[in-house]
């Protein structure tokens, strides 16, 4: 008997707010154009903090320095999209400081544009969210949830 081991996908996301608006990306997906926080999969050998900074740069062309953990979240993709693929995601969401945009830097493949939206605009656009976690991360950020980065320990064996 073969036993398969369940392995959730680890993702990282940036919750970036300036003047009451949040930086989101609009991207092509199998379900059409969708909105998300700058987010993506953790790469081998990097910490969640490093992965979040990298993904934000790749998807927005802005440097990003995580300063606090907003939360750790878990969701299954098939429950929201009706997809035959059943993938579980564990998301580390970070708040932090956004740096200037790198002039001339192309956005990741599939990213159409960045967009700044208010919390109310994000709440009104739920059918267009790529992840069911987008709104929860924003709501937690607005509720003041911030945890120290040293809550996340990365053993040197990861490197």
N, C-alpha and C positions, 0 to 999 in steps of 0.2 A: 504494500500500500504506500503510495506516494503522498506525503504531506506537503502541501504548499504553504509557504510562510507569507503571512499578510505583511505588506510593507507600505505604509502611507508615504505619500510624497511630501517632502518638506519644502515649504515656500516661505518667502520673506516679502514684506510689504511696507511701504512708507506712507504714513499718514502725515501729509504736509499741509499746514494751514497758514495762510497769511491774510490778514485783514478780513477775517470771517469767511474766506473762500478756501477751498481745498483743491490741490493739484491732482487731477486725474488724467488718465490716458484713454484715448479712444482707439480701439484696435479691431482688426478683422478676426473673426472667429468662425467656427463652423455654423454658429447660430446667427451670423451677421455681425454688424458693428456693435461692439459692446464697450461699456465703461468699466474702468477698474482703477484702483490706486496703482501707482508704480509697484509692480510685484513680479516675482518669478521664482524659479526653482533654485534651491541652494546647490551650488556646484561643489564637487569633491575638493576637499582641502581648505574650504573657507568656513569661517564662522558665520552665524546668522547676521551679525552686525556688518561684516564685510560683504556678505551677499546682498544685503539690503542697499548698501551704498553702491555696489556695482550695478544692480538691477535698475536703480533709480537713474544713474548716469546713462545707462544703455537705453532706457525707455523715454527719458525726458531731456537728455543732454545737459542736465544740471548735476553738479556735484551735490552730494547729500551726506551729512554727518549725523548718524543716529545719536540721540542724547538720552533716550528713555524707551523702555519697552512699554507699549500700550497694552498688549495682551498676547496670549497664545490661544489660537482658535482651531477648531476642527470641523470639517464639513465633507460631505460626499457629493461628487459631481452629478451622478445619475439621478439623484433625488430632485434636482432643480431643472435639469435640461431634458430629462426623459431619455438620455443617451443610453445605448446598450453597454457602454463602457462604465464600469463601476470603479471610480477612483476616489480614494480618501486623501484629503489634504490636511496637513497641519501647518498653520500659518503663524509666523512670528511677525507681529506688526510693531513698527517703531515710529516714534515721533523724533524730530530732529531739526537741524538747521539746513536750509536750502542754500546752496551756493549759486553763483552766477551761471547763466547758460553759456555753454561752450559754443561759440559762433562756428558755424559750418559743420558741426557734428551731426551726422545722420542718426535718426531714431532707429531702434531695432526693427527688423523686418516684421511687417504686420501692424505696426503702430502708425496710425493715420495722423494723429496730432495730440498735443496736450491741451487741456482745457481746465479753467478754474471755475469751480461751482460752489454755490452756497450749500449749507446743510439741507435747506429746504429743497433746493434743486436736486440734490442727491436723493433725498427721500422721494421726490416726485418721479424719479427715473428708475426705480427698482426693476421694472421689466427689462431694462437695458444693461443691468449690472452683469458683468462676467462672473463674478463670484458672489455667492450669498453672504460672504463675510464682509464685503465692502461697507455696507451701511452699519453693521455692528461695530466695525473698527472705528468708523467716524463717530458713532454715538458714544463709544467708550472714551475716545479722545475728548469729546465735548464734555463728558462727565468728569474729566480731570484724571482719568486713570493713567498713571505713569509709574513705572517700576524701574529701579536702578539696573543699568546694563550688566553690572557684576552678578546679577541674578542668573545670568547665562554663563556657565562654565564650559569651556572648550578645552578638552584634554589635548596635550601636545601630540598624541598619537594621530589626531586628525590631520595634522600637517604632513 
